[in-house]
Amino acid sequence: MNAPLSDVSVVDFSELLPGPFFTQSLVELGADVLKVERPPHGDNLRRLAPGVFASVNRGKRSLLADLKNPAETARIIDIASAADVLVESYRPGVMSRLGLDYATLSARNPRLIYVSLTGYGQTGPDAMLPGHDLNYLAASGSLALSGRVDGPVEQTFGLPVADLGGAMAALSATLAALYQRERSGRGQYLDVSLTDSIVHWMNPRLGHFSQLGVSERGEQRRLSRERAAYGTFRCRDGREITIAALEDHFWKRLVRVLSVGPYADPTFDDHRRRAAEAAAINGAIARALIEIDCCDAVQRLVDADVPVMPVLAPSDLATHPQFAHRGLIVETEGGPFCRFPVALEGMLNVPCEATPLTPSVDRGGVRAEPIGPEPEPAA
């Protein structure tokens, strides 16, 4: 069986991380993605972080094109007009000035799905602002919930959440638009804002705060960050484990195998009772675990059927038994990477077969090659 998107062609003008991560997912789902790069060096990510570039551009083809050159732009317009999906991540107005806007291209191809992926969206007072992941997290309200409960706001999650979350919103919307096109026969314009995507992720927090009537930022952070028997704890050998015994039945199992002092009293078997003393309870758990080596602690909690997991380092992923069993980490020309996390029929081997990307230096815009090393400036 063919891969899910084996008949879908994509022209990708995006750079850096969000757009390429999104279109990399399209590649793994079977789409043919042509990456259009600006001379002389292509996507800036090639120089800023070559390893990151390799991770989000494998399996694509690339074309080096000067979009300020009318002859080359005309050729790119022809290519883009024939695509199923176009992706771009410039500031609002740039593609219009180049003659590559949705109105122009959809007039030639009404089935085109045109995806603009920007920090703040195409409209509104912030639309023209430059930004990166940290700025979008700040604008979404999510950064205000980050950091220690009693400390300053700080970015504590080691992934670019807005970049990747926005990419997944773009993927979801594009797949829905492709499905919708099957019934309507028409493409459409998708205005994807990285910030909007993370505001959407804030809904569970907003619901919780609203239900409790909590509006003060410090208390909102405490509710988000401080939960009883839920956190990271250091063991005697210096290794760290995570425990997530939120529900009453998990809590009862935890206190059977860990000494938590007065909090083992049955009055704490109620979640609301524990929530009122979360910091003290977590302190008791920390004192118990600092006397036990990691492997011993994990085994005790696993045997008791308590949610527990050691903290893995990124370098542990490729050899971790769970991921090895699921074939999650695959070897590619760009290195070992995680495949698309959901295996659909026809796409299992796509990451293994993908090759690096090398932009073509054919200035006529007619040749595209797999991605690889930085190209030489075109003659």
C-alpha positions in Angstrom: 0.0 0.0 0.0 1.2 3.5 -0.8 2.0 6.0 2.0 -0.9 8.2 3.1 0.3 11.3 1.2 2.1 9.6 -1.7 0.2 11.6 -4.3 0.7 15.0 -2.6 3.2 17.5 -3.8 4.5 20.3 -1.6 6.5 23.4 -2.3 8.2 24.6 0.9 9.6 28.2 1.2 10.0 27.9 5.0 13.3 28.2 6.9 14.7 27.5 10.4 12.6 25.1 12.5 8.7 25.4 12.6 8.0 25.2 8.8 10.7 22.5 8.1 9.6 20.4 11.1 6.0 20.6 9.7 7.0 19.7 6.1 9.4 16.9 7.4 6.3 15.3 8.9 4.7 15.5 5.4 7.7 13.8 3.9 7.4 10.9 6.4 3.7 10.6 5.6 4.8 10.1 1.9 4.5 13.6 0.4 7.0 14.9 -2.2 8.5 18.1 -0.7 10.5 20.5 -2.8 12.4 23.0 -0.6 13.0 26.4 -2.3 16.1 28.1 -0.8 17.6 31.5 -1.1 21.1 31.9 -2.6 23.9 31.9 -1.9 23.8 29.5 1.1 20.2 28.4 1.4 18.3 28.0 4.7 20.1 29.9 7.5 19.7 26.8 9.7 22.4 25.1 7.5 25.0 27.4 9.2 23.3 28.1 12.5 22.7 24.4 13.5 23.6 21.9 10.8 22.5 18.9 12.9 19.1 20.5 13.4 18.9 21.2 9.7 19.6 17.6 8.9 16.9 16.4 11.3 14.1 18.4 9.7 15.0 18.3 6.0 15.9 14.7 5.3 14.0 13.2 2.4 13.2 16.6 0.7 14.4 17.9 -2.6 15.8 21.4 -2.8 16.0 24.2 -5.4 18.1 27.3 -5.1 16.2 30.2 -6.5 16.7 34.0 -6.4 13.1 35.2 -6.0 14.2 38.8 -6.7 15.1 37.6 -10.2 12.0 37.9 -12.4 13.0 35.0 -14.6 13.5 32.6 -11.7 10.4 33.9 -9.9 8.3 33.1 -13.0 9.6 29.5 -13.0 8.9 29.1 -9.3 5.4 30.5 -9.8 4.8 27.7 -12.4 6.1 25.1 -10.0 4.1 26.5 -7.0 0.9 26.7 -9.1 1.1 23.0 -9.8 1.5 21.9 -6.2 -1.1 20.5 -3.8 0.4 22.4 -0.8 2.5 25.5 -0.5 4.2 26.4 2.8 5.8 29.7 3.6 7.1 31.4 6.8 8.0 34.9 5.7 6.5 38.0 7.4 3.1 39.1 6.1 3.3 40.8 2.7 6.6 39.3 1.5 5.1 36.6 -0.7 2.6 39.1 -2.1 5.5 41.4 -3.2 7.1 38.4 -4.9 4.0 37.6 -6.8 3.7 34.3 -4.9 0.6 35.2 -2.7 -2.4 33.0 -2.4 -4.7 35.1 -4.5 -2.2 34.9 -7.5 -1.5 31.2 -7.2 -5.0 30.0 -6.4 -6.3 31.8 -9.5 -4.1 29.4 -11.5 -4.8 26.4 -9.2 -8.0 26.6 -7.2 -7.1 23.3 -5.5 -4.0 24.8 -3.9 -3.7 24.6 -0.1 -1.6 27.6 1.0 -0.1 27.5 4.5 1.4 30.7 6.0 3.3 29.9 9.2 4.3 32.9 11.3 4.9 33.9 14.9 1.7 36.0 15.4 -0.4 35.4 12.3 -1.2 37.5 9.3 -3.4 40.0 11.1 -3.5 42.0 14.3 -1.2 44.6 16.0 1.6 42.1 16.5 1.5 40.5 13.0 4.7 42.3 11.8 6.8 41.8 14.9 9.9 39.6 14.6 10.1 36.8 17.1 11.4 33.4 18.3 10.0 30.6 20.4 10.6 32.4 23.7 8.7 35.5 22.6 5.7 33.4 21.5 5.7 31.5 24.8 5.6 34.9 26.6 2.8 36.1 24.4 0.7 33.0 25.0 0.7 33.2 28.8 2.5 29.8 29.1 5.8 31.3 30.1 4.3 33.0 33.1 3.6 29.5 34.5 7.2 28.3 34.1 9.9 28.3 36.6 10.0 27.4 40.3 7.0 28.3 42.3 8.9 30.7 44.5 11.3 32.0 41.8 11.3 34.2 38.8 9.7 33.4 35.5 12.1 31.3 33.4 12.0 29.0 30.4 12.4 25.6 32.0 11.4 23.2 29.2 14.3 22.2 27.0 12.4 22.1 23.7 11.1 25.0 21.5 7.5 24.4 22.4 5.9 27.1 20.3 7.9 26.2 17.2 7.0 22.6 17.4 3.4 23.1 18.7 2.7 25.5 15.8 4.2 23.0 13.4 1.8 20.3 14.6 -1.1 22.7 14.3 -0.1 23.4 10.7 0.1 19.6 10.1 -3.3 19.0 11.5 -4.9 21.9 9.6 -3.2 20.8 6.3 -4.4 17.2 6.6 -7.9 18.5 7.4 -7.8 20.8 4.4 -6.7 18.0 2.1 -9.6 15.9 3.3 -12.0 18.8 2.9 -10.7 19.4 -0.6 -11.7 15.8 -1.6 -15.3 16.9 -1.0 -15.3 20.5 -2.1 -12.8 20.3 -4.9 -11.2 23.6 -3.6 -8.1 24.4 -1.7 -7.9 27.2 0.9 -5.6 29.6 2.7 -4.4 28.6 6.2 -3.1 31.3 8.5 -1.1 29.5 11.2 0.2 31.5 14.1 2.7 29.8 16.4 1.5 31.9 19.3 -2.2 31.1 18.7 -1.3 27.4 18.7 0.1 27.6 22.2 -2.8 29.8 23.4 -4.9 26.9 22.3 -2.8 24.5 24.4 -3.5 26.8 27.4 -7.2 25.8 27.4 -6.8 23.1 30.2 -5.1 25.6 32.4 -7.6 28.3 31.7 -10.4 26.0 32.5 -8.8 25.0 35.8 -8.1 28.6 36.8 -11.6 29.6 35.9 -13.2 26.8 37.9 -11.2 27.7 41.0 -11.6 31.4 40.5 -7.9 32.0 40.5 -6.6 35.1 38.7 -3.3 35.9 40.5 -0.3 34.8 38.5 1.7 33.4 41.4 -1.2 31.2 42.5 -1.8 30.1 38.9 1.9 29.0 38.7 1.6 27.2 42.0 -1.5 25.3 40.8 0.3 24.4 37.5 3.7 23.5 39.0 3.1 22.1 42.5 1.1 18.9 42.8 1.4 16.3 45.5 3.4 13.1 44.6 4.0 14.6 41.2 7.5 15.6 40.3 11.2 14.8 39.9 13.2 13.4 42.8 16.8 12.7 43.3 18.0 9.3 44.6 21.0 8.3 46.7 23.2 7.6 43.7 22.5 11.0 42.2 20.1 9.8 39.5 16.7 11.3 39.2 13.3 9.7 38.8 9.8 11.0 38.1 6.8 10.0 40.1 3.2 10.9 39.1 0.9 9.4 41.8 -1.9 11.9 41.3 -4.9 9.6 41.7 -5.9 8.3 45.1 -5.3 4.7 44.2 -1.7 5.4 43.0 -1.1 7.5 46.2 -2.2 4.5 48.4 0.2 2.2 46.6 3.0 4.8 46.9 2.8 5.1 50.7 3.0 1.3 51.0 6.5 1.3 49.6 7.9 4.7 50.6 8.1 6.2 54.1 6.4 9.5 54.0 5.9 10.1 57.7 2.6 11.6 58.8 1.3 11.8 55.2 0.7 8.1 55.2 -2.3 8.7 57.4 -5.6 7.7 55.7 -6.8 11.3 55.8 -4.4 12.0 53.0 -6.0 9.4 50.7 -8.2 12.1 49.4 -6.7 14.2 46.5 -8.0 17.5 47.8 -6.4 16.9 51.1 -3.1 16.2 49.5 -3.3 19.3 47.2 -3.4 21.6 50.3 -0.1 20.3 51.4 1.6 19.4 48.1 5.0 21.0 48.9 5.3 19.3 52.3 4.3 15.9 50.8 6.8 16.2 48.0 9.5 17.1 50.6 8.7 13.9 52.5 9.0 11.9 49.3 12.3 13.6 48.5 13.7 12.7 51.9 12.6 9.0 51.4 14.2 8.7 48.0 17.5 10.3 48.8 18.1 7.2 51.0 17.5 4.8 48.1 19.4 4.1 44.9 17.6 4.8 41.7 17.2 1.2 40.4 15.9 0.0 43.8 13.4 2.9 44.0 12.2 2.3 40.5 11.8 -1.4 41.1 9.8 -0.9 44.3 7.4 1.6 42.6 7.0 -0.5 39.5 6.2 -3.6 41.6 3.6 -1.5 43.4 2.2 -0.3 40.1 2.9 3.4 40.7 3.7 5.7 37.7 7.4 6.1 37.8 10.2 6.6 35.2 13.9 7.4 35.5 15.0 10.7 33.8 16.6 9.6 30.5 19.3 11.7 28.8 18.9 12.4 25.1 21.9 10.1 24.5 19.9 7.3 26.1 17.1 7.3 23.6 18.6 5.2 20.8 19.4 2.3 23.2 16.4 2.5 25.4 14.6 -1.0 25.3 11.1 0.5 24.9 12.1 2.7 21.9 14.2 -0.1 20.4 11.3 -2.5 20.6 9.1 0.0 18.8 11.7 0.8 16.1 11.3 4.5 17.0 14.9 5.6 16.4 16.0 5.0 12.8 19.3 5.5 11.0 19.2 8.1 8.2 21.9 9.7 6.1 21.7 12.7 8.5 22.1 10.5 11.6 19.8 8.6 14.0 16.5 10.3 14.3 13.0 9.5 15.7 10.6 8.5 12.9 7.1 9.9 12.7 5.6 8.6 16.0 2.5 7.0 14.5 3.1 4.2 11.9 0.6 4.2 9.1 0.5 1.7 6.3 3.0 2.3 3.6 5.2 4.7 5.5 7.3 2.6 7.9 10.5 2.8 5.9 10.3 6.4 4.7 12.8 7.7 7.3 15.4 5.0 6.5 15.2 5.7 2.8 15.3 9.5 3.0 18.5 11.2 1.8 20.1 14.5 2.8 19.2 17.6 0.9 21.5 19.5 -1.5 20.1 22.6 -3.2 20.4 22.7 -6.9 22.5 25.6 -8.3 20.6 25.5 -11.6 19.5 29.2 -11.8 16.8 28.3 -14.3 14.9 26.6 -11.5 14.4 23.3 -13.4 16.6 20.9 -11.4 16.1 19.7 -7.9 18.4 17.4 -5.9 18.3 15.7 -2.6 19.4 17.8 0.3 23.0 17.6 1.4 26.0 20.0 2.0 25.8 23.8 1.6 25.7 24.7 -2.1 28.2 26.9 -3.9 26.9 30.3 -5.1 25.4 30.0 -8.5 27.4 31.4 -11.4 
